[in-house]
Amino acid sequence: MEAALLVRYEWRVAAVRYAGDTELVQALRDGEEAAFAYLVDSFGASMQRVAALYVRDRAVVQEVVQDTWLAVLRGIDRFESRSSLRTWLFSILVNIAKTRGVRESRSVPFASIADDPESRQESVPADRFLGDDSAWPGHWAATALPEWDRPLERLLSGELRTLISAAITQLPEMQRRVVSLRDIEGWSAGEVCNVLELSETNQRVLLHRARSRLRDVIDRSGILEN
Amino acid sequence: MSESEITCKDLVELVTDYLDDRMPAEQRLRFEEHIAFCSPCAVYLEQMRQTISVTGALREEDLDQESRDAMLSVFKDFWR
């Protein structure tokens, strides 16, 4: 069997065996290698992406992930099921990544744009709406908004993929983290709040700004016009 | 924002609250009423949903073999 297929197969077997956190945590405490491999195959790729939200250098990303695994093994005896194992693991990762990110930023600064969730920021430029002196203040100035043409199919072409990736990179860092965790990693709002230590409101404001910005970038590019 | 109506300009700021189901029932009703009658806003909401799905489709699932081996070695070293 091909190596990747074998990993897939082993992962499925493990997914049944370690169906709940309780079983998985016990197996890790007992030093079962299959349980650890299951964690690696479930979260390893995601951990690399999340670490990259804090540190740039590829080698540092790897170090953050390695340090996280070691901290997980050392700390598993003290893990209490107040949060899910996944939330716990990613909280450790983010803490390590933050520390390394600060150290790294002294040499290679991350382009960081100030972003205050308290400040106002429009999702759509104000001139796209009718003014207070019109009969319909606050309504769209244009009567029609052109629909997008099959965005998911267009993603395969690469142009849209490049555009969105670049737009995410250019977001202010907290927006970039929140939208990546919510929409790329697929985390729930609650999980993002826990791991990033954000209030529910701030999480939503940051997510809204990021998504609105990405929509605007796609719209302006004209890539999805018919 | 008036008590009875959401303008288009208000609506675009409420989309994330709406999609995350974080709206009082009454506001949700007004939001849905607006969408039902305003075609540009319906298109806008759909574009936000499409933005979310194309962003989600950027995820690359595979862990390269070298990284995987490095991660597994942490376990072996720990239990040695």
Interface residues (C-beta under 8 A of the other chain):
Chain A: A3 A4 V7 G31 E33 F36 A37 V40 D41 G44 A45 Q48 R49 Q62 V65 Q66 W69 L70 L73 R74 E122 S123 V124 A126 F129 P137 G138 H139 W140 A142 T143 A144 L145 P146 E147 W148 P151 L152 L155 L160 R161 I164 S165 I168 V179 D183 I184 E185 G186 A189 E200 R204 L207 H208 R211 S212 L214 R215 I218 D219
Chain B: T7 C8 K9 D10 V12 E13 V15 T16 D17 D20 R22 C38 S39 P40 C41 V43 Y44 E46 Q47 M48 Q50 T51 I52 S53 V54 T55 G56 A57 L58 R59 E60 E61 D62 L63 Q65 S67 R68 A70 M71 L72 V74 F75 K76 F78 W79
